[in-house]
Structures are given as structure tokens and as C-alpha cells.
Amino acid sequence: MKARILIFEDNDLLRSTLKNLLKGYGYEVYTFANPGMCPQYISSNHNCLLDDSCSDIIISDVNMPVENGLEFIKNMLNWGCKIKFRALMSADWTESDLQYAKKIGCKVFRKPFDLEELLGWLENCQKHIDQNRILSDW
């Protein structure tokens, strides 16, 4: 079973390009313009409180209009998020944001990112995903 990926990106073209590309590689992909559009994130009953996870991988832009990607990931972790693999992407990283992203266990991509690097990271994540995992329904 290929990984389920959540992508949070406010740029419509980049969001749809990533979705189509990754679906072409066999991944199950859900995309959102911001965290406030994700039903799992806005739900008062986060699946993180259960034994299952809503996804395997999350990729988020840092600079989004509704919520900063760093804060978004921080909130998810505070709720007990069980998504093992997290990445943040930005064109204008500050040194403090880079350090914080790494501190909370996020892979960091600089925009424009190297597609081969992203695909390599995803393939490495795929190798470490339990094929018997249970993912919550969408």
C-alpha cells in the first residue's frame, strides 16, 4: 500500500501540480489550501486521540495566509498527531524557523525544491511505513 500524503499549500498551481505528480507515482494524496480546510484538522475529535492516524506523510508550506506551517505542525504534535513523516517547504526560511523545523522533526525543503530530492525523501518514508497500519477514513 502506497503512503497517504496530506499537502498544505496556498499556491493553487503548486498544490495541483504536486497532487497530480504524486498520484502519478501511486501515492494517495489529499490537498488543502490551508489547514483550516482539512476536516481532520478542524474536527473537535482529532483521530490523533485514537489508535489510528489520518495519514502517513504531511507536507506543508510555511507561509500560508490562515496559519503558519510551523504553528500548524506544532499544534498537530500537541494534539498527539501520529503522522510519522513531516516536511515543511518555504522560499524564505529564517535561521530560527529552520532550527525550529528541525527540532520538531521536519524535513526541510527550500522552494523551488529539487523534485528528485522530494521523491527520494518520499520513497525513503515509504520504506519505513508499516504496511499493516490502520488509517482513518476520509
Number of C-alpha atoms within 10 A of each C-alpha: 12 15 20 18 24 22 24 26 25 20 13 11 10 11 18 15 11 16 19 14 13 16 16 10 10 13 18 17 19 17 22 19 19 22 24 15 13 16 12 19 18 11 10 8 10 17 20 20 12 12 11 16 21 22 24 22 21 22 22 29 25 25 19 17 12 13 14 16 25 22 12 20 24 15 13 16 14 10 14 14 20 19 18 15 20 20 24 23 24 19 13 11 16 10 9 8 13 17 13 14 23 13 9 13 13 22 16 20 20 12 12 9 13 11 10 9 11 15 14 12 14 18 13 11 16 19 11 10 16 11 11 7 12 12 14 14 10 8
